[in-house]
């Protein structure tokens, strides 16, 4: 039993030594690991510190360079700004002068255009006034020409009418020989007395009881003139009336003295009223010149 106990003790001792050796080896390995790790760590830290110092130095140099450049840039910018400002002021002044010149030129052109337009308007107004005056003068001449033509036409118609009546009277006189009696007169103012049996009343537009009128322009007056024209052959428009009045105090008898316009020969015509038929010539006296 003592032997077994000894063997166990020896085995335990041996195992203890083995564990000690193993633990020592482990401690050595751990120590080496720690040493190597520390070495690596400190080398990296130094490298990082050096790198950081180098980077800081580079950054400071770069910062100084930037500051210098900024100062130069600020100085340059300030100078450039002053130059730009001066140039801008110069350009603005030049633009203002150009704008003022352009405005003055524009105003001068507008004024010239207004004056030109005014002159043209005045010229046009004068031309229109002249044309209007010429037109009125032309119309006036045309009216005068037409009026003259009308007067000539009326005269021609009256002349033809007079010739027609004279022709008719002559034809009646020739066809009715002995119906017209021409006799001398004892009156020193009368050259001859003429009576025509074929004289008839000239007709009338009057109705009712007849009232003789010696007012020019009345119906009865105009019918007296028509009867005198019928007897003498002188148209009413070519007739100069010297007198028309009552004869022998009778309202149904009248007498008128007339002549042809521009003629010295006068005729005195005696009229009688025929109811419903008008005035009828009954005797005509040819007066001596100057009577």
C-alpha positions as CSV (number, residue, x, y, z in Angstrom):
1,X,0.0,0.0,0.0
2,X,2.9,2.3,0.7
3,X,4.2,1.5,-2.7
4,X,1.1,2.4,-4.4
5,X,0.9,5.6,-2.5
6,X,4.5,6.4,-3.6
7,X,3.7,5.7,-7.2
8,X,0.7,8.0,-7.1
9,X,2.8,10.7,-5.5
10,X,5.4,10.3,-8.1
11,X,2.9,10.4,-10.9
12,X,1.3,13.5,-9.4
13,X,4.7,15.1,-9.1
14,X,5.5,14.3,-12.7
15,X,2.2,15.6,-13.8
16,X,2.7,18.8,-11.8
17,X,6.1,19.4,-13.5
18,X,4.5,18.8,-16.9
19,X,1.8,21.3,-16.2
20,X,4.4,23.7,-14.9
21,X,6.5,23.4,-18.1
22,X,3.3,23.7,-20.2
23,X,2.2,26.8,-18.3
24,X,5.6,28.3,-18.6
25,X,5.6,27.7,-22.3
26,X,2.2,29.2,-22.6
27,X,3.4,32.2,-20.5
28,X,6.4,32.6,-22.8
29,X,4.2,32.5,-25.9
30,X,1.8,35.0,-24.5
31,X,4.7,37.2,-23.5
32,X,6.1,37.0,-27.0
33,X,2.7,37.8,-28.4
34,X,2.4,40.8,-26.1
35,X,5.9,42.0,-27.0
36,X,5.4,41.6,-30.7
37,X,1.9,43.3,-30.5
38,X,3.3,46.2,-28.5
39,X,6.1,46.6,-30.9
40,X,3.8,46.6,-33.8
41,X,1.3,49.0,-32.0
42,X,4.0,51.5,-31.1
43,X,5.6,51.4,-34.5
44,X,2.2,52.1,-36.1
45,X,1.5,54.9,-33.6
46,X,4.8,56.5,-34.4
47,X,4.1,56.2,-38.0
48,X,0.7,57.7,-37.6
49,X,2.1,60.5,-35.5
50,X,4.8,61.2,-38.1
51,X,2.2,61.0,-40.9
52,X,-0.1,63.3,-38.9
53,X,2.8,65.7,-38.3
54,X,3.7,65.6,-42.0
55,X,0.1,66.1,-43.0
56,X,-0.3,69.0,-40.6
57,X,2.9,70.5,-42.0
58,X,1.6,70.1,-45.5
59,X,-1.8,71.5,-44.5
60,X,-0.1,74.5,-42.8
61,X,2.0,75.1,-45.9
62,X,-1.1,74.8,-48.1
63,X,-3.0,77.1,-45.8
64,X,-0.3,79.7,-45.9
65,X,-0.2,79.3,-49.7
66,X,-4.0,79.7,-49.9
67,X,-3.8,82.7,-47.6
68,X,-1.2,84.2,-49.8
69,X,-3.2,83.4,-52.9
70,X,-6.3,84.8,-51.2
71,X,-4.5,88.0,-50.3
72,X,-3.2,88.2,-53.8
73,X,-6.6,87.4,-55.1
74,X,-8.3,89.9,-52.8
75,X,-5.8,92.5,-53.9
76,X,-6.3,91.6,-57.5
77,X,-10.1,91.4,-57.1
78,X,-10.1,94.7,-55.4
79,X,-8.1,96.3,-58.2
80,X,-10.2,94.5,-60.7
81,X,-13.4,95.6,-58.9
82,X,-12.2,99.2,-59.0
83,X,-11.3,98.9,-62.7
84,X,-14.6,97.2,-63.4
85,X,-16.5,99.9,-61.5
86,X,-14.7,102.7,-63.4
87,X,-15.3,100.9,-66.7
88,X,-19.0,100.4,-65.7
89,X,-19.4,104.0,-64.8
90,X,-17.7,105.0,-68.1
91,X,-19.9,102.7,-70.0
92,X,-23.0,103.9,-68.2
93,X,-22.1,107.5,-68.9
94,X,-21.4,106.7,-72.6
95,X,-24.7,104.9,-72.8
96,X,-26.5,107.8,-71.2
97,X,-24.9,110.2,-73.6
98,X,-25.8,108.0,-76.6
99,X,-29.3,107.6,-75.3
100,X,-29.6,111.4,-74.9
101,X,-28.3,111.9,-78.4
102,X,-30.6,109.3,-79.7
103,X,-33.6,110.8,-77.9
104,X,-32.7,114.3,-79.2
105,X,-32.4,112.9,-82.7
106,X,-35.7,111.1,-82.4
107,X,-37.4,114.3,-81.1
108,X,-35.9,116.3,-84.0
109,X,-37.1,113.7,-86.5
110,X,-40.6,113.7,-85.0
111,X,-40.7,117.5,-85.0
112,X,-39.5,117.5,-88.7
113,X,-42.2,114.9,-89.5
114,X,-44.9,117.0,-87.7
115,X,-43.8,120.1,-89.6
116,X,-43.8,118.2,-92.9
117,X,-47.2,116.7,-92.1
118,X,-48.5,120.2,-91.3
119,X,-47.1,121.7,-94.5
120,X,-48.6,118.8,-96.5
121,X,-52.0,119.3,-94.7
122,X,-51.9,123.0,-95.5
123,X,-51.0,122.3,-99.1
124,X,-53.8,119.7,-99.4
125,X,-56.3,122.2,-97.8
126,X,-55.2,124.9,-100.3
127,X,-55.5,122.4,-103.2
128,X,-58.9,121.3,-102.0
129,X,-60.1,124.9,-101.6
130,X,-58.8,125.7,-105.1
131,X,-60.6,122.6,-106.5
132,X,-63.8,123.5,-104.6
133,X,-63.6,127.1,-106.0
134,X,-63.0,125.7,-109.5
135,X,-65.9,123.3,-109.1
136,X,-68.2,126.1,-108.0
137,X,-67.1,128.3,-110.8
138,X,-67.6,125.5,-113.3
139,X,-71.1,124.8,-111.9
140,X,-71.9,128.5,-112.1
141,X,-70.8,128.6,-115.7
142,X,-72.7,125.5,-116.4
143,X,-75.9,126.9,-114.8
144,X,-75.4,130.2,-116.7
145,X,-75.0,128.2,-120.0
146,X,-78.1,126.1,-119.3
147,X,-80.1,129.3,-118.3
148,X,-78.9,130.9,-121.5
149,X,-79.9,127.9,-123.5
150,X,-83.4,127.9,-121.9
151,X,-83.8,131.6,-122.6
152,X,-82.8,131.0,-126.2
153,X,-85.1,128.0,-126.4
154,X,-88.0,130.1,-125.0
155,X,-87.2,132.9,-127.5
156,X,-87.1,130.4,-130.3
157,X,-90.4,128.9,-129.2
158,X,-92.0,132.3,-129.0
159,X,-90.6,133.2,-132.4
160,X,-92.0,130.0,-133.9
161,X,-95.3,130.6,-132.1
162,X,-95.4,134.1,-133.4
163,X,-94.6,133.0,-136.9
164,X,-97.2,130.2,-136.6
165,X,-99.9,132.7,-135.5
166,X,-98.9,135.2,-138.2
167,X,-99.0,132.4,-140.8
168,X,-102.4,131.2,-139.5
169,X,-103.7,134.8,-139.5
170,X,-102.3,135.3,-143.0
171,X,-103.9,132.1,-144.2
172,X,-107.2,133.0,-142.6
173,X,-107.0,136.5,-144.1
174,X,-106.2,135.0,-147.5
175,X,-108.9,132.3,-147.2
176,X,-111.5,134.8,-146.0
177,X,-111.0,137.7,-148.2
178,X,-113.3,140.6,-147.3
179,X,-113.5,139.5,-143.6
180,X,-110.8,142.0,-142.5
181,X,-111.6,145.6,-143.0
182,X,-108.9,148.3,-142.8
183,X,-110.0,151.9,-142.9
184,X,-108.4,155.2,-142.3
185,X,-109.3,157.2,-139.2
186,X,-110.2,160.8,-138.5
187,X,-108.3,160.6,-135.2
188,X,-104.8,162.2,-135.7
189,X,-103.3,159.6,-133.4
190,X,-104.7,156.7,-135.3
191,X,-103.1,155.6,-138.6
192,X,-105.7,153.0,-139.5
193,X,-108.7,151.0,-138.0
194,X,-108.8,147.2,-138.4
195,X,-111.8,145.0,-137.9
196,X,-112.0,141.2,-138.4
197,X,-115.3,139.5,-138.7
198,X,-113.6,136.2,-137.8
199,X,-112.4,137.3,-134.4
200,X,-113.8,135.0,-131.7
201,X,-113.8,134.9,-127.9
202,X,-110.5,133.5,-126.5
203,X,-112.2,131.3,-123.9
204,X,-112.3,131.6,-120.1
205,X,-111.8,129.6,-117.0
206,X,-114.0,131.9,-115.0
207,X,-117.4,130.8,-113.7
208,X,-120.4,132.6,-112.3
209,X,-121.0,136.3,-112.6
210,X,-118.2,138.0,-114.4
211,X,-116.3,140.8,-112.6
212,X,-113.7,142.7,-114.7
213,X,-110.3,143.0,-113.0
214,X,-107.4,145.4,-113.9
215,X,-105.0,143.9,-111.3
216,X,-102.0,142.4,-113.1
217,X,-101.7,138.7,-112.5
218,X,-105.4,138.0,-112.0
219,X,-107.2,135.5,-114.2
220,X,-109.3,138.2,-115.8
221,X,-106.2,140.3,-116.5
222,X,-104.4,137.4,-118.1
223,X,-107.4,136.6,-120.3
224,X,-107.5,140.3,-121.5
225,X,-103.8,140.0,-122.4
226,X,-104.5,136.7,-124.3
227,X,-107.3,138.4,-126.3
228,X,-105.0,141.4,-127.2
229,X,-102.3,139.0,-128.2
230,X,-104.8,137.1,-130.4
231,X,-105.8,140.3,-132.2
232,X,-102.3,141.8,-132.7
233,X,-100.3,138.6,-133.2
234,X,-97.9,139.8,-130.5
235,X,-97.0,137.0,-128.0
236,X,-97.5,137.8,-124.3
237,X,-93.8,137.3,-123.6
238,X,-92.8,139.7,-126.4
239,X,-95.5,142.3,-125.6
240,X,-95.0,145.7,-123.9
241,X,-98.3,146.7,-122.2
242,X,-98.8,150.5,-122.1
243,X,-102.3,150.5,-120.8
244,X,-105.3,148.2,-120.1
245,X,-108.5,149.8,-118.6
246,X,-112.2,150.1,-118.8
247,X,-114.0,151.3,-121.9
248,X,-117.1,153.5,-122.0
249,X,-117.7,152.8,-118.3
250,X,-119.0,149.3,-118.9
251,X,-117.7,146.4,-116.8
252,X,-118.0,144.2,-119.9
253,X,-115.8,146.4,-122.1
254,X,-112.1,147.0,-122.0
255,X,-109.4,148.6,-124.1
256,X,-105.6,148.0,-124.1
257,X,-102.6,149.7,-125.8
258,X,-99.6,147.5,-126.5
259,X,-96.5,147.2,-128.8
260,X,-94.0,144.5,-129.6
261,X,-90.8,144.7,-127.6
262,X,-88.3,147.1,-129.2
263,X,-90.9,148.3,-131.7
264,X,-92.2,151.9,-132.0
265,X,-95.6,150.7,-133.5
266,X,-98.4,150.6,-131.0
267,X,-101.9,149.0,-131.2
268,X,-105.0,149.9,-129.4
269,X,-107.4,146.9,-129.0
270,X,-111.0,147.1,-127.9
271,X,-112.5,144.0,-126.1
272,X,-116.0,142.9,-125.2
273,X,-116.9,140.2,-122.7
274,X,-119.0,137.2,-123.9
275,X,-120.5,135.2,-121.0
276,X,-119.1,131.7,-120.8
277,X,-116.7,132.4,-123.7
278,X,-114.4,135.1,-122.5
279,X,-113.0,138.3,-124.0
280,X,-113.4,139.0,-127.8
281,X,-111.5,141.6,-129.8
282,X,-114.0,143.8,-131.7
283,X,-111.7,146.6,-133.1
284,X,-108.0,147.3,-133.4
285,X,-106.3,150.7,-134.1
286,X,-102.8,151.1,-135.4
287,X,-101.5,154.3,-133.8
288,X,-99.1,156.7,-135.5
289,X,-95.5,156.5,-134.4
290,X,-95.0,158.6,-131.2
291,X,-98.7,158.6,-130.2
